Amino acid sequence: AHPIGKSAASINLLAWLVVAKYADGLPLYRLEKVLARYGGQITRTTLANWIIRLSVTLQPLLDRLDTHLMQVDYLQIDETRLQVLKEPGMAPTGDKWIWLMRGGPPGREIVLFNYDKSRGGAVALRLLENFTGSYVQSDGYAAYDKPCAAIDVVHLGCMDHGRRKVVEAIKAQTKPVKGKPSVAMVLLSHIDALYRFERQWSELDDDERYEQRQKIAVPRLVKIKRWLDEKQPKVAPDTLTRKSIN
């Protein structure tokens, strides 16, 4: 059966429209022009109506994907600003949010997007309340702490976001004492050593990589944590270096 019956659009055209808009990020006004070059006189209003009607047809598929995503053991989540015009009850050009969730076995990952006006913890709790896995990873945004505690899962941070704070601290520093690296520079060297190992292990299978991480990375992480605990009280609280340590 045609997904939106009584439509002039072929199934191939609808599939191309969805992929072009959501996978390739092409807005409907550009797709309107693309079609016009090939003689297709289809307005963006018509394209938008097709998308809206398809969203109803495809909702059961999205619900099924969400059900499977809630059953994975390890879930990644993030939120991204989105400017939305004329949202009822909101400023005309205020920031809204797209919340992304990703998980699943390699090659079969599920990626879902949710829209909300808020970036608050209540949204995170709503998205995660049915999650039955063990780990949720974010960029360190504090709004995930309470939802993760409420569903009794481990809230993982992201090493790359932590590293970024260290790099920002180094860039903001005055010229270091000759021959003596700063605390932030030493911290960056510790993190980069772990990155070098990860590059060396990139071709290993999962079990071999796990074994190497337990043997080499874990002791180094313990050492880094001990070093951070020692340095934290010695670094001024109002500095980027202290922020990166935290």
C-alpha positions in Angstrom: 0.0 0.0 0.0 1.1 3.5 -0.7 2.3 5.1 2.5 0.2 8.3 2.1 -2.5 7.1 -0.3 -4.0 9.3 -3.0 -0.7 11.1 -3.5 1.0 11.9 -6.8 4.4 11.2 -5.3 6.0 7.9 -6.0 7.4 5.8 -3.2 10.9 6.4 -4.6 10.4 10.2 -4.6 9.2 10.1 -0.9 12.2 8.0 0.1 14.6 10.4 -1.6 12.8 13.3 0.0 13.2 11.9 3.5 16.9 10.9 3.0 17.8 14.2 1.4 16.1 16.3 4.2 17.1 14.2 7.3 20.3 12.3 6.3 21.8 14.9 4.0 20.5 18.0 5.8 19.0 19.7 2.7 16.1 22.1 3.6 12.9 21.8 1.5 13.5 25.1 -0.3 16.7 23.6 -1.8 15.0 20.4 -2.7 12.3 22.4 -4.4 15.0 24.0 -6.6 16.7 20.6 -7.2 13.5 19.2 -8.5 12.8 22.3 -10.6 16.1 21.8 -12.5 14.8 18.5 -13.7 11.3 19.9 -14.6 9.6 18.9 -11.4 7.2 21.7 -10.5 6.6 20.7 -6.8 6.3 23.5 -4.2 8.0 23.3 -0.8 4.5 23.5 0.7 3.6 20.2 -1.1 6.9 18.7 0.0 6.2 19.8 3.6 2.7 18.2 3.6 4.2 14.9 2.3 6.7 15.0 5.2 4.0 15.7 7.7 1.8 12.9 6.4 4.7 10.5 6.3 5.5 11.3 10.0 2.2 9.8 11.0 2.7 6.7 8.8 6.3 6.1 10.1 5.5 6.7 13.8 5.1 3.0 14.6 8.6 2.4 13.2 10.0 5.2 15.3 8.2 3.7 18.4 9.7 0.3 17.6 13.2 1.8 17.3 12.8 3.6 20.6 11.8 0.4 22.3 14.9 -1.4 21.0 17.1 1.6 21.9 15.9 1.5 25.5 17.1 -2.1 25.8 20.7 -1.5 24.8 23.4 -1.7 27.5 25.2 1.5 26.6 23.5 4.7 25.4 24.9 8.0 24.2 22.9 11.2 24.6 23.4 14.8 23.7 21.4 18.0 23.1 22.0 20.6 20.4 20.6 24.2 20.0 18.1 24.7 17.3 16.6 28.1 16.4 12.9 27.8 15.8 10.8 30.7 14.4 7.3 31.4 15.8 7.1 28.7 18.4 3.9 29.3 20.4 4.6 30.9 23.8 8.4 31.3 23.0 10.6 34.2 21.8 10.4 34.4 17.9 14.1 33.4 17.5 14.8 31.8 20.8 16.9 28.6 21.2 15.1 25.3 21.4 16.7 21.8 21.6 17.2 18.7 19.6 18.0 15.8 21.9 19.9 12.9 20.3 20.1 9.3 21.6 22.4 6.6 20.0 23.1 3.0 20.9 23.2 -0.6 19.7 25.7 -3.1 18.3 28.3 -2.0 15.7 26.8 -1.7 12.3 23.2 -1.7 13.7 23.2 1.5 15.8 19.9 3.2 16.4 19.9 7.0 16.3 16.8 8.9 17.4 16.2 12.7 17.6 13.7 14.3 19.9 12.6 18.0 19.9 11.9 20.0 23.0 11.7 23.6 24.0 13.7 22.9 27.2 17.2 21.8 28.0 16.2 20.8 31.6 16.7 17.6 33.4 13.0 16.8 33.2 13.4 16.2 29.4 16.4 13.9 30.0 14.3 12.0 32.6 11.4 11.6 30.1 13.7 10.3 27.4 15.6 7.9 29.7 12.8 6.7 32.0 12.3 3.4 30.1 16.0 2.7 29.7 17.0 -0.7 31.0 20.7 -0.7 30.3 23.7 0.0 32.5 25.5 3.1 31.1 24.5 6.5 29.7 27.3 8.7 28.3 27.1 12.4 27.9 29.4 15.4 27.5 29.2 16.0 31.3 26.1 18.2 31.3 24.8 18.1 34.9 21.2 17.8 33.9 21.8 14.1 33.3 23.0 13.4 36.8 19.6 13.1 38.5 17.8 11.2 35.7 20.7 8.6 35.7 20.5 8.3 39.4 16.7 7.9 39.3 16.9 4.9 36.9 20.1 3.5 38.6 22.5 3.7 35.7 26.1 4.8 35.5 26.5 8.3 34.0 29.7 8.2 31.9 31.6 11.3 30.9 33.5 11.9 27.7 37.3 12.1 27.6 37.3 14.3 24.5 35.2 16.9 26.2 37.5 16.8 29.2 40.5 17.1 27.0 39.0 20.1 25.3 38.9 22.0 28.6 42.6 21.3 29.1 43.4 22.6 25.7 41.4 25.8 26.4 43.4 26.2 29.7 46.7 25.9 27.8 45.7 28.5 25.2 44.7 31.0 27.9 48.0 30.7 29.8 50.7 33.3 29.9 54.1 32.2 28.7 55.2 29.2 30.9 58.3 29.2 32.9 61.2 28.1 30.7 61.8 24.4 30.9 58.8 23.9 33.3 55.5 22.7 31.8 52.3 24.0 33.3 49.8 21.8 35.2 47.5 21.9 32.2 50.3 20.8 29.8 51.2 17.9 32.0 47.6 16.9 32.2 47.3 17.0 28.4 50.3 14.8 28.1 48.7 12.2 30.3 45.5 12.2 28.3 47.3 12.1 24.9 49.3 9.1 26.1 45.9 7.2 26.4 44.9 8.4 22.9 48.2 7.0 21.5 47.4 3.6 23.0 43.9 3.7 21.5 45.3 4.4 18.1 47.6 1.4 18.5 44.7 -0.8 19.5 42.3 0.4 16.8 42.8 -2.8 14.7 42.3 -5.2 17.6 39.0 -7.0 18.1 36.8 -6.0 21.1 38.2 -8.7 23.5 41.8 -7.9 22.7 41.2 -4.1 23.1 39.4 -4.7 26.4 42.4 -6.8 27.6 44.8 -4.0 26.7 42.7 -1.3 28.3 42.6 -3.3 31.6 46.3 -4.0 31.5 47.6 -0.6 30.4 44.9 2.1 30.4 43.2 1.4 33.8 46.4 1.7 35.8 47.2 5.0 34.0 43.7 6.3 34.7 44.2 5.5 38.4 47.5 7.3 38.4 45.9 10.4 36.6 43.1 10.5 39.2 45.6 10.4 42.0 47.6 13.2 40.4 44.5 15.3 39.9 43.5 14.9 43.5 46.9 16.1 44.5 47.0 19.1 42.1 43.4 20.4 42.5 43.8 22.2 45.9 47.1 23.8 44.7 45.5 25.5 41.6 43.6 28.7 41.9 39.8 28.1 41.8 39.0 30.9 39.3 41.3 29.6 36.6 40.6 27.5 33.5 43.2 25.0 34.7 41.1 24.4 37.8 38.0 24.0 35.7 39.7 21.5 33.5 40.9 19.5 36.6 37.4 19.5 38.0 
